[in-house]
Amino acid sequence: MDISTLIGLLLGYGFVIFAIASKPGAAFFIDIGSLLIVIGGTTGALFMNFPLGNVLGSSKVFLKTLMHKEPTMQESLTLLVEIAEKARREGILAIEGMLGEIDDDFLKNGIRLAVDGTDPETIQAILAIELKSQSNRHGDGNYFFMQVATYAPAFGMIGTLVGLIQMLQALDDPSKIGGGMATALLTTFYGAMIANLIGLPTAGKLGLRAKEEKVRKTMVVEGILAIQSGDNPRIVADKLNTFLPPAQREAEEKA
């Protein structure tokens, strides 16, 4: 689980809800009409903007920001060095027995290609295609939530206009002005909350994950090619350490 995303959600919504609840009149922040305008309008716009599969799959993409299970750079590096040591001692074919212990499909696929005797250029080309496909998928998710952050405030403004029109129509009846003003202000509030605590942070986290994943898988490709060429495990470790930030590199070397 990605703890920082969970902490962000709890802090963001928690502090806002606490601030509202700590003042009299918290019930006025709940308005069904305003929610329908923002959530309904945003959802409708997303269905128009994206294919059905993208919209229906967006919940899985969002959950990925909470339940991130990809290996870290250090874990991949350690595993690659272990594979290099086994290949050095017992030969490249011996590492086929390790495939069942590898959870990373990208690494498993690369090792399988190396064991099968595929030439390095072909291995690099196949894994590059897979890496590009993954980058495109991450880009789709990032774009989806950027659109959420665009549409939600826009429908908040539409709700504000609806509320102002209702308020102007009721100027001769002061008892109805409050309802129109509530709709006018709350739709903007709801739109801003969805954009800034769901849309933009999720898009940002997906973009960050995509960059991290690209660097890690590029490192994996280099490790597989080094193992196939029969490099000494120490040389493999030195090559892969160059992908780590200096602080992590020093910690890895000390370990």
Secondary structure, 3 states (H helix, E strand, C coil): CCHHHHHHHHHHHHHHHHHHHCCCCHHHHCCHHHHHHHHHHHHHHHHHHCCHHHHHCHHHHHHHHHCCCCCCHHHHHHHHHHHHHHHHHHCHHHHHHHHHHCCCHHHHHHHHHHHCCCCHHHHHHHHHHHHHHHHHHHHHHHHHHHHHHHHHHHHHHHHHHHHHHHHHHCCCCHHHHHHHHHHHHHHHHHHHHHHHHHHHHHHHHHHHHHHHHHHHHHHHHHHHHHHHCCCCHHHHHHHHHCCCCHHHHHHHHHC
